[in-house]
């Protein structure tokens, strides 16, 4: 039985690379689509935001000489490519999915509105929100917070390659310890890089809790949705 009725799932673009150095790893894409399809069949309403770092990241482009605004726009287009790939993988599993873009680009995707997103979710279709917020200088983390708040999600699930939030980077510091729960205020105090500050503040001010968990382990998404104590819960504790 699902604990959460409506979720916003945030996936990083880099995670879609899987074992590759660039682009989309088809096996990883299939694994994600399978996990998402499982919870949709349980009746969970799913909105998704995917980053574009596996194709292009605006900040790194700006560091190499691209105009920041154009670099961010290129990053927005990268998220659309990933969104189309995921929608295709879901449809192959019999799950209806609709790509809603923050900038107009019909017929590639439909222009986003809250009403259209809610209608999509209520029909049992997956709503995939592409092109970030449609504005430069905002990350897809902020796009996730915005869309999660707009669709009135019960929780934001941030799927990563680590199993939660630690006192330090567990890949670099073997003494790092994991938090089961942590408040938004403690994230600020400790300077933890869960999401960028704009995204974190939006979640705090609008009381949208976040669960950071390992999406790369098959079955974990269903466990989180069912309320199992995996990952790290972030909220106004």
LOFITI-857593 format. One line per 2 residues: number of its first residue (from 0); their letters; for each residue x, y, z of N, C-alpha, C, CB. Coordinates in steps of 0.05 Angstrom, whole numbers. Each point is the difference from the previous one (the first is absolute). Glycine has a CB too. Example, Ala and Ser with C-alpha at 12.3 -4.5 7.8 and 13.67 -1.06 7.14 Angstrom:
0	as	264 -114 156 -18 24 0 18 24 0 -38 -23 25 ~ 31 44 -39 16 24 1 -15 22 14 24 -13 -43
END
This chain:
0	xx	17 -24 0 -17 24 0 18 25 0 -37 -25 25 ~ 32 43 -44 17 24 -2 -6 20 22 2 -7 -49
2	xx	19 18 61 -3 20 20 -6 27 -13 31 -25 31 ~ -19 29 -55 -3 26 -14 -17 -4 -24 45 15 16
4	xx	-65 3 -19 -19 -2 -23 11 14 -25 -37 -2 33 ~ 51 25 -29 11 15 -22 28 8 6 -46 17 -12
6	xx	65 -23 -6 28 6 5 12 16 -23 4 -42 27 ~ 17 56 -20 18 12 -21 26 -14 2 -23 46 3
8	xx	30 -61 -24 25 -14 -1 21 16 -15 -24 -44 2 ~ 46 50 12 23 14 -13 22 -19 -7 -12 42 25
10	xx	19 -44 -50 22 -17 -9 22 18 -12 -32 -39 -8 ~ 57 31 13 22 15 -12 6 -10 -28 20 9 46
12	xx	-11 10 -63 7 -9 -27 24 -18 1 -18 43 -18 ~ 37 -38 36 24 -16 1 -7 -30 6 26 40 16
14	xx	-46 -44 0 -7 -28 7 -9 -16 -25 -14 16 46 ~ 3 -2 -66 -9 -14 -24 24 -9 -17 -41 28 0
16	xx	65 -18 6 24 -10 -15 7 -28 7 17 46 -1 ~ -25 -55 25 6 -28 8 30 -4 -2 -45 -16 -15
18	xx	53 -4 0 28 -7 -4 14 15 -22 -11 -45 17 ~ -4 62 -31 11 16 -22 13 25 10 -35 -19 -31
20	xx	50 32 13 13 25 6 -17 24 -8 44 -22 -5 ~ -64 17 -11 -16 22 -11 -26 -12 -10 41 26 -14
22	xx	-63 -10 14 -25 -8 -12 -16 -18 18 22 4 -44 ~ -38 -22 32 -20 -16 14 8 -29 -1 -36 33 -10
24	xx	38 -46 33 4 -29 2 -27 -13 -1 43 6 27 ~ -48 -21 -48 -27 -12 -4 -8 -18 22 7 3 -49
26	xx	12 -18 60 -6 -18 23 -9 16 24 33 -33 -18 ~ -19 55 25 -8 16 23 -27 12 -5 48 10 10
28	xx	-53 0 -34 -26 11 -7 -22 -20 4 22 31 -33 ~ -17 -56 24 -20 -21 3 -5 -6 29 14 -20 -44
30	xx	7 19 60 -3 -5 29 -17 21 13 45 -23 1 ~ -40 49 -7 -16 21 11 -29 -2 -8 41 30 0
32	xx	-45 -35 -26 -28 -1 -11 -15 -23 14 15 19 -44 ~ -1 -41 49 -13 -23 13 -9 7 28 28 -31 -28
34	xx	-10 45 43 -7 8 27 -23 19 1 48 -7 13 ~ -48 26 -32 -21 20 -1 -27 -13 -8 34 35 -12
36	xx	-33 -53 -7 -24 -14 -9 -12 -16 23 18 -3 -46 ~ -2 -9 63 -9 -16 23 -17 17 19 40 -29 -4
38	xx	-31 54 10 -16 16 19 -24 12 -13 42 9 25 ~ -41 -3 -51 -24 10 -14 -22 -21 1 29 29 -31
40	xx	-22 -54 28 -20 -22 0 -12 -3 28 25 -23 -37 ~ -11 34 57 -11 -1 27 -19 24 5 41 -23 16
42	xx	-44 40 -36 -18 23 3 13 26 9 -34 -32 10 ~ 61 32 -8 14 24 7 1 20 -23 28 -26 33
44	xx	-34 51 -28 2 21 -21 28 11 -1 -49 12 7 ~ 62 -13 -30 29 5 -2 6 23 -19 8 -48 9
46	xx	5 69 2 11 21 -16 31 -3 1 -39 31 9 ~ 52 -26 -31 29 -4 -1 15 24 -12 -9 -49 -5
48	xx	32 55 17 18 20 -12 27 -14 -3 -25 39 21 ~ 37 -38 -45 26 -11 -5 20 22 -7 -21 -44 -16
50	xx	45 42 27 21 19 -8 10 -6 -28 12 5 48 ~ 8 10 -56 11 -3 -27 30 -3 0 -38 26 -18
52	xx	50 -31 42 29 0 2 14 -22 -16 -6 20 44 ~ -8 -41 -52 12 -21 -17 5 10 -29 -22 -34 29
54	xx	9 56 -36 3 11 -27 13 27 0 -41 -25 -14 ~ 31 44 30 12 26 2 -9 14 26 1 4 -50
56	xx	18 8 63 -5 15 25 7 29 -4 9 -41 28 ~ -28 59 -24 4 28 -5 24 12 14 -48 3 -7
58	xx	51 -9 33 22 12 16 27 -8 -11 -29 -1 40 ~ 32 -25 -47 26 -8 -10 5 12 -28 -3 -43 26
60	xx	-19 47 -41 3 13 -26 9 29 3 -35 -30 -18 ~ 23 43 38 8 28 5 30 2 8 -47 11 14
62	xx	56 -31 1 28 0 8 19 -4 -24 -14 -18 44 ~ 3 7 -66 16 -4 -24 -4 21 -21 -2 -48 9
64	xx	-12 70 -1 -2 22 -18 -28 5 -12 47 -8 -10 ~ -66 -10 14 -27 5 -10 -13 23 16 -4 -49 -13
66	xx	-12 64 -1 -17 19 14 -18 -15 20 0 32 -40 ~ -2 -22 65 -14 -15 20 -29 -5 -7 30 20 34
68	xx	-44 0 -45 -28 -4 -7 -3 -21 -22 -9 48 13 ~ 26 -46 -33 -2 -20 -22 8 -28 10 10 36 -34
70	xx	10 -36 52 8 -26 12 -23 -13 15 47 16 3 ~ -61 0 13 -23 -11 15 -22 -8 -19 12 29 39
72	xx	-16 -15 -60 -20 -8 -20 7 -27 -13 -11 49 -8 ~ 37 -53 3 9 -25 -11 -5 -23 20 35 24 -27
74	xx	-31 -18 53 -6 -19 21 -29 -7 1 39 17 26 ~ -56 3 -30 -29 -5 0 -7 -19 -23 -9 46 19
76	xx	21 -43 -42 -6 -18 -22 10 -28 6 4 38 -32 ~ 18 -40 47 10 -27 8 -21 -14 17 48 17 -2
78	xx	-61 -2 20 -20 -13 17 -24 -10 -17 14 29 39 ~ -20 -15 -61 -22 -9 -17 7 -26 -13 -13 48 -9
80	xx	38 -51 0 9 -25 -12 -4 -23 20 34 25 -30 ~ -25 -21 54 -2 -21 21 -30 -6 6 44 15 19
82	xx	-60 6 -19 -29 -4 6 -13 -16 -22 -1 43 25 ~ 8 -38 -50 -11 -15 -22 8 -29 2 0 41 -29
84	xx	25 -46 36 10 -28 3 -15 -15 21 46 15 -15 ~ -50 -2 38 -14 -13 22 -30 -5 -7 32 22 32
86	xx	-44 -2 -46 -28 -4 -7 -3 -24 -20 -9 50 7 ~ 28 -52 -25 0 -23 -18 3 -27 14 19 30 -35
88	xx	-1 -30 55 5 -25 15 -25 -8 16 49 11 3 ~ -63 9 8 -24 -5 16 -22 -11 -18 13 36 32
90	xx	-16 -23 -56 -21 -8 -18 4 -29 -10 -6 48 -14 ~ 31 -56 11 6 -28 -7 -10 -19 21 40 16 -26
92	xx	-43 -7 50 -10 -17 22 -30 4 5 45 3 21 ~ -58 10 -40 -29 4 3 -8 22 18 -5 -47 -10
94	xx	23 65 18 -6 22 18 -1 26 -17 23 -23 39 ~ -46 36 -38 -3 25 -15 16 22 13 -46 -14 -15
96	xx	60 30 -1 17 22 10 -3 24 -17 33 -33 20 ~ -33 56 -8 -2 25 -15 23 19 7 -50 -5 -1
98	xx	64 15 -19 22 18 4 -11 29 -1 34 -33 -20 ~ -30 48 42 -9 27 2 25 18 2 -44 -13 22
100	xx	47 31 -40 24 17 -2 -5 28 11 16 -27 -39 ~ 5 38 51 -2 27 12 3 22 -22 18 -18 43
102	xx	-9 10 -67 1 19 -22 -15 -14 -23 45 20 14 ~ -58 -4 -31 -16 -12 -21 17 -14 -21 -33 36 7
104	xx	26 -61 -12 14 -15 -22 -18 -22 -10 44 10 20 ~ -70 -3 -24 -18 -19 -13 11 -6 -28 -40 17 27
106	xx	38 -42 -37 -13 -23 12 18 -18 17 -31 1 -39 ~ 55 8 46 18 -17 16 -12 -5 27 40 18 -25
108	xx	-51 3 37 -13 -2 26 -21 21 3 42 -19 20 ~ -60 15 -2 -21 20 5 9 21 19 -35 -35 -8
110	xx	25 60 4 9 22 18 -12 -4 28 2 31 -40 ~ 15 -29 60 -8 -6 27 -21 20 11 45 -20 7
112	xx	-64 9 8 -17 16 17 -7 -18 24 -19 29 -38 ~ 13 -17 61 -7 -16 23 -26 -16 -6 21 34 30
114	xx	-40 -21 -42 -25 -14 -6 4 -25 -17 -24 44 3 ~ 41 -41 -24 6 -23 -18 15 -22 15 1 32 -39
116	xx	17 -24 57 15 -19 16 -18 -16 18 41 30 -2 ~ -58 -16 17 -19 -13 18 -19 -19 -15 3 40 32
118	xx	-12 -31 -54 -18 -16 -17 14 -26 -8 -24 41 -17 ~ 49 -38 9 16 -24 -9 3 -20 23 25 29 -32
120	xx	-18 -19 56 4 -17 23 -26 -14 8 36 30 15 ~ -58 -15 -15 -26 -12 8 -9 -22 -20 -12 43 22
122	xx	21 -41 -46 -7 -21 -20 18 -25 4 -15 35 -32 ~ 34 -34 50 18 -22 4 24 -1 -19 -40 -25 15
124	xx	44 47 -29 23 2 -18 24 13 15 -31 4 -40 ~ 55 -11 32 24 13 11 4 27 -13 21 -46 10
126	xx	-17 66 6 6 27 -10 30 5 2 -46 17 13 ~ 59 -13 -36 29 5 0 5 29 -6 10 -48 -14
128	xx	1 62 33 4 29 -3 28 7 -11 -33 8 38 ~ 34 2 -62 26 5 -13 6 29 -3 -7 -42 -25
130	xx	32 48 19 10 28 -4 1 16 25 -18 -2 -46 ~ 21 -11 69 4 15 25 -23 18 7 49 -3 -7
132	xx	-42 28 15 -21 20 5 -5 16 -26 13 2 49 ~ 3 -6 -69 -2 16 -24 17 25 1 -45 -17 -6
134	xx	60 21 28 16 24 4 29 -8 6 -40 25 18 ~ 59 -8 -28 28 -5 7 5 6 30 14 12 -47
136	xx	9 -22 56 9 5 28 -16 -17 21 14 46 -14 ~ -32 -62 5 -15 -18 18 7 -29 -7 -38 34 6
138	xx	44 -50 14 7 -28 -4 -25 -17 -3 43 7 25 ~ -38 -32 -33 -23 -19 -1 -8 -8 28 15 -17 -44
140	xx	2 21 64 -8 -4 28 -22 20 7 46 -17 13 ~ -41 42 -21 -21 21 5 -25 -6 -17 36 34 10
142	xx	-32 -43 -34 -23 -8 -17 -16 -22 14 26 12 -41 ~ -12 -31 54 -14 -21 15 -16 11 23 37 -32 -13
144	xx	-25 50 28 -14 12 23 -25 14 -10 44 5 25 ~ -41 11 -46 -22 16 -11 -22 -19 -9 32 36 -14
146	xx	-26 -56 -2 -21 -18 -10 -12 -16 22 24 -2 -44 ~ -8 -7 64 -11 -15 22 -20 16 16 43 -25 2
148	xx	-37 51 2 -18 17 15 -25 6 -17 39 21 24 ~ -35 -17 -49 -23 7 -18 -20 -23 -2 30 30 -25
150	xx	-20 -55 22 -18 -23 -3 -10 -10 27 24 -12 -42 ~ -16 26 64 -8 -8 27 8 -28 7 -38 32 -4
152	xx	63 -39 -2 11 -27 6 2 -4 30 25 1 -44 ~ -28 -26 52 3 -6 28 29 1 9 -41 -29 -3
154	xx	59 23 -16 29 -2 6 16 3 -26 -10 -30 40 ~ 34 40 -38 19 -2 -22 19 -23 6 -3 50 -9
156	xx	6 -68 -10 18 -22 2 24 6 -18 -37 -33 11 ~ 60 37 2 25 6 -16 16 -25 -3 0 48 18
158	xx	-2 -60 -42 15 -25 -5 28 6 -8 -42 -21 -15 ~ 61 9 30 28 5 -4 15 -27 -1 -2 44 23
160	xx	28 -44 -24 16 -24 0 10 -7 28 13 8 -47 ~ -20 8 67 7 -6 28 -25 -4 16 43 27 -3
162	xx	-41 -40 26 -24 -9 14 -10 20 21 15 -46 -8 ~ -9 72 4 -10 20 18 20 23 3 -25 -36 24
164	xx	21 52 -2 16 23 5 20 -7 23 -37 32 -15 ~ 62 -25 11 21 -7 19 13 26 11 9 -43 -24
166	xx	6 40 46 14 23 11 21 10 -18 -9 -18 45 ~ 19 1 -63 20 8 -21 -5 -19 -24 34 17 35
168	xx	-19 -12 -56 -3 -17 -24 10 -28 7 6 40 -31 ~ -24 -60 31 9 -27 8 19 -13 -20 -44 -5 23
170	xx	45 15 -48 18 -10 -20 29 10 5 -38 -3 -33 ~ 40 24 49 26 12 6 9 -4 29 -8 33 -36
172	xx	-12 -34 54 6 -1 28 -13 -25 13 2 50 2 ~ 15 -71 4 -11 -25 11 -12 3 28 34 -24 -27
174	xx	-29 46 40 -11 4 27 -27 15 -1 46 1 18 ~ -56 5 -42 -25 15 -3 -23 -18 11 18 26 -40
176	xx	-36 -13 54 -23 -15 11 -26 11 -12 24 -8 43 ~ -44 -10 -46 -25 6 -14 -21 11 19 11 -35 -33
178	xx	-26 54 24 -24 10 15 -24 -16 -9 20 46 4 ~ -36 -55 16 -27 -11 -7 -20 22 -5 11 -41 28
180	xx	-9 62 -11 -17 24 -3 18 24 5 -42 -25 15 ~ 35 47 -28 14 25 4 -18 23 -7 45 -22 -10
182	xx	-43 44 24 -17 23 -5 13 18 -21 -18 -2 47 ~ 1 18 -60 11 19 -19 20 19 13 -44 -2 -26
184	xx	37 10 51 18 19 14 28 -12 5 -41 20 22 ~ 41 -47 -16 26 -12 5 16 -3 -26 -20 -25 39
186	xx	6 21 -61 14 0 -26 14 26 -5 -34 -33 -18 ~ 20 55 24 12 27 -3 25 2 18 -45 20 -12
188	xx	41 -27 38 21 3 20 25 -16 -7 -36 8 35 ~ 32 -32 -45 22 -17 -6 12 5 -28 -20 -34 30
190	xx	6 50 -46 9 5 -27 -1 -24 -18 29 35 18 ~ -48 -53 -14 -2 -25 -16 -11 6 -27 -7 -27 42
192	xx	18 14 -62 -7 4 -28 -22 -20 -8 46 19 -11 ~ -70 -16 21 -22 -18 -7 -11 9 -27 -11 -10 49
194	xx	4 36 -49 -9 13 -25 11 29 2 -43 -29 -5 ~ 39 44 -16 10 28 3 -18 15 19 18 -1 -47
196	xx	-9 23 58 -13 14 21 -28 10 -8 44 14 17 ~ -47 -5 -42 -26 9 -9 -21 -22 2 22 33 -31
198	xx	-14 -57 21 -19 -23 1 -6 -8 28 19 -15 -44 ~ 1 14 61 -4 -8 28 -18 20 14 45 -22 1
200	xx	-41 48 -5 -16 20 13 -29 -1 -9 40 29 3 ~ -45 -35 -29 -27 -2 -10 -14 -23 14 14 19 -44
202	xx	-1 -42 47 -12 -23 13 -6 6 30 25 -31 -32 ~ -6 45 45 -4 7 28 -24 18 3 50 -5 8
204	xx	-51 26 -23 -21 20 3 -27 -10 -8 34 35 -9 ~ -35 -55 -8 -26 -11 -9 -5 -28 12 4 26 -42
206	xx	13 -33 62 -4 -25 15 -3 -25 -19 -22 27 36 ~ 40 -28 -55 2 -24 -18 23 -17 10 -20 26 -40
208	xx	15 -48 53 22 -17 9 15 -13 -23 -25 -9 42 ~ 50 1 -37 17 -12 -20 10 -27 12 14 45 -20
210	xx	-13 -65 3 13 -25 8 22 -5 -20 -41 -19 22 ~ 66 18 -13 23 -6 -17 6 -30 3 19 47 5
212	xx	-18 -61 -28 3 -29 1 16 -10 -24 -43 -4 26 ~ 51 -21 -25 15 -13 -22 -19 -11 -20 38 -11 31
214	xx	-40 25 -54 -18 -9 -21 12 -22 -17 -19 46 -1 ~ 45 -50 3 13 -19 -18 -3 -29 10 33 35 -11
216	xx	-44 -39 35 -7 -27 10 -28 -7 -8 33 5 38 ~ -38 -24 -56 -27 -6 -8 -18 -7 24 19 -17 -43
218	xx	-43 29 42 -20 -5 21 0 21 22 5 -47 -9 ~ 15 64 9 2 20 21 -22 21 -2 49 -7 2
220	xx	-57 14 -26 -21 21 -4 -26 -10 13 22 16 -43 ~ -29 -41 38 -25 -11 12 2 -1 30 -7 -27 -41
222	xx	31 21 52 3 -1 29 -3 28 12 31 -39 -5 ~ -20 60 -8 -3 27 11 -29 9 -1 46 11 -16
224	xx	-60 -17 -6 -28 8 -3 -17 -15 21 7 8 -49 ~ 1 -32 56 -15 -16 20 5 10 29 2 -39 -31
226	xx	18 57 33 6 11 27 22 -15 15 -46 14 1 ~ 60 -32 -15 23 -14 13 22 20 7 -11 -43 -24
228	xx	25 38 46 20 19 10 27 -5 -14 -24 1 44 ~ 24 8 -70 26 0 -14 5 28 -10 -6 -49 -15
230	xx	31 56 10 6 27 -7 0 19 24 -18 -9 -45 ~ 17 35 39 -1 20 21 -24 18 -4 50 -1 4
232	xx	-65 5 17 -24 18 -1 9 28 8 -32 -39 11 ~ 24 59 -27 6 28 6 -27 15 2 44 -2 -25
234	xx	-47 17 47 -25 14 4 3 22 21 -24 -41 -14 ~ 1 53 20 -1 21 21 -4 -15 27 -19 36 -32
236	x	40 -48 42 -2 -17 24 0 17 26 23 -37 -25
END
